[in-house]
């Protein structure tokens, strides 16, 4: 389902409000890209494209959007009251904040276009915020930052979801009880495989993620074992029945036949987000499908 992001699909499946959005970027501009001016070009959106550690690319957010990614990941640390984006604390840079790399650009990109980042799309761009520092104070700072951009954010108001061009999902150090207790929330919870049967509503937990190597042994060499393929399909089916989307991290990501084989099995099983650092590689793979 191209042009309609996974976030939109999951919320619809959960009988929530419809109409979400998607991403933007700039690197080598694909022939099908749409130029918005100011050096921003949008690729054809791919529902399943998730940019792992997006901030490590030359142009965070924009490179992903130029390749049609509808989900981007930012690791955040709370340092002296600022939400700094980096994988490790030693690498934080005061100039690289959640606001400057993601929230401000997304505010600018969606201005005047109401419900979407990608023109003509009815899906919402997922901003996966992986909290690396202490969960409670960092989430409080994230909530405050998202509230300042309420115009573009999907939010939950007393359990009723109102969709916007951007949907924030909290991963990493996630304060579940705090999030559950909020009457108004601008972010959602990233569950784990153990949460599949939890009964948590998709209005709180629209996404279930886990480490591929924790659940599966196959790394793309030879045929996928039948038992593992059945387990993968059962996992996805169970998640979708509850209105959850599915993402795996630590899948093979070196170009070649093994990675293509894993990506093919993920796509065939209906996995909602395929995790990669290789933006052009996944763009080409999904375009070919």
C-alpha positions as CSV (number, residue, x, y, z in Angstrom):
1,X,0.0,0.0,0.0
2,X,2.2,2.8,-1.2
3,X,1.3,6.4,-0.4
4,X,-0.4,5.4,2.8
5,X,2.0,4.9,5.7
6,X,2.0,2.2,8.2
7,X,1.0,4.5,11.0
8,X,-2.2,5.2,9.2
9,X,-2.8,1.5,8.5
10,X,-2.4,0.6,12.2
11,X,-4.6,3.4,13.5
12,X,-7.3,2.5,11.0
13,X,-7.0,-1.2,12.0
14,X,-7.6,-0.1,15.6
15,X,-10.7,1.9,14.5
16,X,-9.0,5.1,15.4
17,X,-9.2,8.4,13.5
18,X,-7.9,8.1,9.9
19,X,-5.7,10.2,7.7
20,X,-2.0,10.3,8.4
21,X,1.1,11.7,6.6
22,X,4.8,11.1,5.6
23,X,8.4,12.2,5.1
24,X,10.9,14.5,3.1
25,X,14.6,14.8,2.2
26,X,17.5,15.4,-0.1
27,X,20.4,13.4,-1.3
28,X,20.8,12.2,-4.9
29,X,17.3,13.0,-6.0
30,X,15.3,10.1,-7.4
31,X,13.8,10.7,-10.8
32,X,10.3,10.4,-9.2
33,X,11.1,13.0,-6.5
34,X,9.0,16.0,-5.9
35,X,10.8,19.3,-5.2
36,X,9.5,21.6,-2.6
37,X,12.2,24.2,-3.1
38,X,14.9,25.2,-0.6
39,X,16.8,22.0,-1.4
40,X,14.1,19.7,-0.2
41,X,13.1,16.8,-2.4
42,X,10.6,14.1,-1.6
43,X,10.9,10.6,-3.0
44,X,7.9,8.3,-3.7
45,X,6.8,7.2,-0.2
46,X,7.4,3.7,0.9
47,X,5.2,2.5,3.7
48,X,7.8,0.0,5.0
49,X,10.9,2.2,4.9
50,X,12.4,2.9,8.4
51,X,15.6,4.9,8.7
52,X,17.6,3.4,11.6
53,X,19.8,6.0,13.3
54,X,18.7,8.5,10.8
55,X,20.7,11.3,12.4
56,X,24.0,9.6,11.3
57,X,23.3,10.5,7.6
58,X,24.8,13.6,6.0
59,X,21.4,15.3,6.1
60,X,19.3,13.9,8.9
61,X,15.6,13.6,7.9
62,X,16.1,15.1,4.4
63,X,18.2,12.2,3.1
64,X,15.5,9.8,4.3
65,X,12.7,11.8,2.8
66,X,14.4,12.0,-0.6
67,X,14.3,8.2,-0.7
68,X,10.7,7.9,0.4
69,X,11.1,6.9,4.0
70,X,8.0,7.2,6.1
71,X,9.7,6.4,9.4
72,X,12.9,7.9,10.9
73,X,14.7,7.1,14.2
74,X,16.4,9.6,16.5
75,X,18.3,8.6,19.7
76,X,18.0,11.3,22.3
77,X,19.9,12.3,25.5
78,X,18.7,14.9,28.0
79,X,21.8,17.0,28.7
80,X,21.5,20.3,30.7
81,X,17.8,20.5,29.7
82,X,18.4,20.0,26.0
83,X,17.4,17.0,24.0
84,X,20.5,16.1,22.1
85,X,20.6,13.6,19.2
86,X,23.4,11.0,19.2
87,X,23.9,7.3,19.6
88,X,26.4,7.6,22.5
89,X,26.6,10.3,25.2
90,X,30.2,11.0,24.3
91,X,29.1,12.0,20.8
92,X,26.5,14.6,21.7
93,X,26.7,18.0,20.0
94,X,24.8,21.0,21.4
95,X,23.9,22.0,17.8
96,X,22.2,18.7,17.1
97,X,18.9,18.7,19.0
98,X,15.6,17.0,18.5
99,X,14.2,20.4,17.7
100,X,16.8,21.5,15.1
101,X,17.1,18.2,13.3
102,X,13.5,17.0,13.3
103,X,10.7,19.1,14.9
104,X,11.5,22.5,13.3
105,X,12.1,21.0,9.8
106,X,8.9,19.0,10.0
107,X,7.0,22.0,11.1
108,X,8.4,23.9,8.1
109,X,7.7,21.1,5.6
110,X,4.1,20.6,6.6
111,X,3.2,24.3,6.8
112,X,0.3,25.0,4.4
113,X,-0.2,21.3,3.6
114,X,-2.4,20.3,6.5
115,X,-2.3,16.5,7.0
116,X,0.8,15.3,5.2
117,X,4.5,15.7,4.6
118,X,4.3,13.9,1.2
119,X,1.9,15.6,-1.2
120,X,-1.0,13.4,-2.0
121,X,-0.3,10.9,0.9
122,X,-2.8,10.1,3.5
123,X,-0.3,8.7,6.0
124,X,1.7,10.1,9.0
125,X,5.5,10.2,9.2
126,X,6.6,8.2,12.1
127,X,9.3,9.8,14.3
128,X,10.7,7.1,16.5
129,X,12.4,8.7,19.5
130,X,14.7,6.3,21.2
131,X,15.3,7.6,24.8
132,X,18.9,6.9,25.8
133,X,19.1,8.8,29.1
134,X,16.9,8.4,32.2
135,X,13.4,7.7,31.0
136,X,11.2,9.9,33.3
137,X,13.0,13.3,33.0
138,X,13.8,12.7,29.3
139,X,10.3,11.8,28.4
140,X,9.0,14.9,30.3
141,X,11.3,17.0,28.1
142,X,10.2,15.2,24.9
143,X,6.5,15.7,25.8
144,X,7.2,19.4,26.3
145,X,9.0,19.7,23.0
146,X,6.3,17.8,21.1
147,X,3.6,20.0,22.7
148,X,5.3,23.1,21.3
149,X,4.7,21.5,17.9
150,X,1.2,20.3,18.6
151,X,-0.1,21.6,15.2
152,X,1.7,18.7,13.4
153,X,1.6,16.0,16.0
154,X,-0.7,13.0,16.3
155,X,-2.0,13.0,19.8
156,X,-4.2,11.0,22.2
157,X,-6.8,13.1,24.1
158,X,-8.5,11.0,26.8
159,X,-7.9,7.9,24.7
160,X,-9.2,9.4,21.5
161,X,-6.5,9.6,18.8
162,X,-6.3,12.7,16.6
163,X,-3.9,12.2,13.7
164,X,-1.4,14.7,12.4
165,X,1.3,14.8,9.8
166,X,3.9,13.4,12.3
167,X,3.4,10.6,14.8
168,X,6.0,10.3,17.6
169,X,6.6,6.9,19.1
170,X,8.8,6.5,22.2
171,X,11.4,3.6,22.3
172,X,14.3,2.9,24.5
173,X,13.8,4.0,28.1
174,X,10.0,4.2,28.0
175,X,8.0,5.3,31.1
176,X,4.9,3.2,30.4
177,X,2.9,4.1,33.5
178,X,3.6,7.8,33.0
179,X,2.4,7.7,29.5
180,X,-0.7,5.7,30.4
181,X,-1.6,8.3,33.0
182,X,-1.5,11.3,30.7
183,X,-4.9,12.6,29.6
184,X,-3.3,14.4,26.7
185,X,-0.3,12.7,25.0
186,X,1.8,13.7,21.9
187,X,3.6,10.4,21.7
188,X,2.9,6.7,21.7
189,X,4.6,3.6,23.2
190,X,6.9,1.2,21.3
191,X,6.2,-2.3,22.7
192,X,8.2,-5.5,22.7
193,X,7.4,-9.0,21.7
194,X,6.4,-9.8,25.3
195,X,3.7,-7.1,25.0
196,X,1.9,-8.8,22.1
197,X,-0.7,-10.4,24.4
198,X,-0.8,-7.5,26.9
199,X,-4.1,-6.1,25.8
200,X,-2.6,-2.6,25.6
201,X,-4.7,-0.6,23.2
202,X,-3.2,0.5,19.8
203,X,-4.1,4.1,20.9
204,X,-1.3,3.8,23.4
205,X,1.0,1.1,21.8
206,X,0.6,1.2,18.0
207,X,4.0,-0.4,17.4
208,X,5.8,-3.6,18.6
209,X,9.5,-3.9,18.0
210,X,12.2,-6.4,18.9
211,X,15.7,-7.7,18.1
212,X,15.5,-10.0,15.1
213,X,18.3,-12.2,16.5
214,X,16.4,-12.7,19.8
215,X,13.5,-14.3,18.0
216,X,15.0,-15.8,14.8
217,X,18.3,-17.6,13.9
218,X,18.1,-17.2,10.1
219,X,20.3,-14.5,8.6
220,X,19.4,-14.9,5.0
221,X,21.8,-17.7,4.0
222,X,19.9,-20.4,2.2
223,X,16.1,-20.8,2.5
224,X,14.4,-19.6,5.7
225,X,13.5,-22.5,7.9
226,X,9.8,-23.3,7.6
227,X,9.3,-23.2,11.4
228,X,10.8,-19.7,11.5
229,X,8.7,-18.5,8.6
230,X,5.6,-19.8,10.3
231,X,6.6,-18.1,13.5
232,X,7.3,-14.8,11.7
233,X,3.9,-14.8,10.0
234,X,2.1,-15.8,13.2
235,X,3.9,-12.9,15.0
236,X,2.8,-10.4,12.4
237,X,-0.7,-11.7,12.2
238,X,-1.1,-11.5,16.0
239,X,0.2,-8.0,16.1
240,X,-2.0,-6.8,13.2
241,X,-5.1,-8.4,14.8
242,X,-4.5,-6.2,17.8
243,X,-4.0,-3.1,15.6
244,X,-0.2,-3.0,16.2
245,X,2.5,-2.4,13.6
246,X,5.7,-4.5,13.6
247,X,9.4,-3.6,13.4
248,X,12.6,-5.7,13.9
249,X,16.0,-4.3,14.4
250,X,19.4,-6.1,14.0
251,X,18.4,-7.6,10.7
252,X,21.2,-8.2,8.2
253,X,22.1,-4.8,6.6
254,X,25.1,-5.5,4.4
255,X,24.2,-5.3,0.6
256,X,23.9,-8.7,-1.0
257,X,21.7,-11.7,-1.5
258,X,21.3,-12.5,2.3
259,X,20.0,-9.1,3.1
260,X,17.6,-9.2,0.1
261,X,16.4,-12.6,1.2
262,X,15.6,-11.3,4.7
263,X,13.9,-8.2,3.3
264,X,11.8,-10.3,1.0
265,X,10.6,-12.5,3.9
266,X,9.8,-9.5,6.0
267,X,7.9,-7.8,3.2
268,X,6.0,-11.0,2.3
269,X,5.0,-11.5,6.0
270,X,3.6,-8.0,6.1
271,X,6.2,-6.5,8.5
272,X,5.4,-2.8,8.6
273,X,8.8,-1.3,9.0
274,X,12.0,-2.7,7.4
275,X,15.0,-1.4,9.4
276,X,18.1,-0.1,7.5
277,X,21.0,2.3,7.4
278,X,21.2,1.9,3.6
279,X,18.6,4.5,2.4
280,X,19.2,4.0,-1.4
281,X,19.3,0.2,-1.0
282,X,15.9,-0.1,0.6
283,X,14.4,2.5,-1.7
284,X,15.5,0.5,-4.7
285,X,14.3,-2.8,-3.1
286,X,10.9,-1.5,-2.3
287,X,10.5,0.3,-5.6
288,X,11.3,-3.0,-7.4
289,X,8.5,-4.7,-5.5
